Amino acid sequence: DQERLERFVAAVRGAGIPVVATNLRCDRGEQPFCAHLTDAALVEEGGHKVGVLATVSPLATPGLPADRQRGLTIEPILPAVSRGARALREAG
C-alpha cells in the first residue's frame, strides 16, 4: 500500500542509502514518496567515487492502479541516463 511504500523509502533514505530513479519524474504533491528520490547518486568510499544511475521500465506504470500513477512520468531511458551520466561527470 501507499503508506507502506512511503515508510520504506523514507527508512532507506534515513539509513543513508540513496533511492535512485533516473528516468522517473514525480510530483511530490501527488506521491509523497517522491520527496525521497534522487536522479543520481555519487558514492565515495576509500577514495573511490562511483556514480549510480537506475531506471524504471516504461512497462511499470500500466499495471498500477490509477491513483498510484498520478503524478508519475517515466522518461525514455537513454536520454535520462545520458543526462544523469553527464551530471555525475560534472560532479566529480
N, C-alpha and C positions, 0 to 999 in steps of 0.2 A: 504494500500500500504506500501511498504518497508520503505519509508521515514517517514511516519506517525508512524510506529512501532518504529523506531529509536528515534524519538522525544518523544514518550510516555514513553519508557523505560528510556531514559535519564532524563526526568522530574520526574519520580517516584524516581529514584536514587538521583536526585538532592534534592528531598524533604526529603531525609534521610531514605527512605523505601527500604530495600534490595529486589532485584529481584532474587529469588532463583530458580534454576533449577538443582537439584542434579544429575540427570542422563543424562543431555544434555551436550554434548561436542560440542563446537563451534569453528570454525575458524574465528577469527576476521577479517582476510583479505577478507573472502567471505561474512560474515554477520556482519556489523558494530555494530548491537545491542548487539552482544556477549560481547563487552567490558564492558557492564553494568551488566552482570550476575555474580552470585556467586554460588558456590556449596552448601553452607550452611551459616546460619547466627546465631550468638549468640546475643540475645537481652537481655539487662539488664534494669530493671525498678524497682525502690523501693527496691533494694537489692535482687531481684529475677532474676535469669537467665533462659532463655528459649532458647533452640536450635530449629532452624527452618530448616526443610528439605522440599523440594517439588519435585515432579516428573512429567515428561511429559510422556503421554501414547505413547507406541510404535506405536499405530494406528494413531498418529497425523500427521506423515510426508507423508504417501502415498497420502493423498488428497491435498498436497501442490504442487503448480507449481514447475517445476524442478529448476528454479533459486532461489527459496526460500528454497529448500532442500540442495543446495550446501553448503558444509562446516558444515553440521549438522549431528551428530551421536547421536542416543538415545541408551544409555546403558541399559542393563537389570536392572529392578528396584531394586530387592533385593540386589545384590552386591553393587549398588551405595548407597542405603540407609544405608547398614551396614557400608560401608566406611565413609559416612558422619556422622553417629552417633558416630563412633569411634573418628573421628577428633573433633567433638564437645565435647565429654567427655574429651579428652586430652586438649582442650582449656579452660575448666573450667566448 
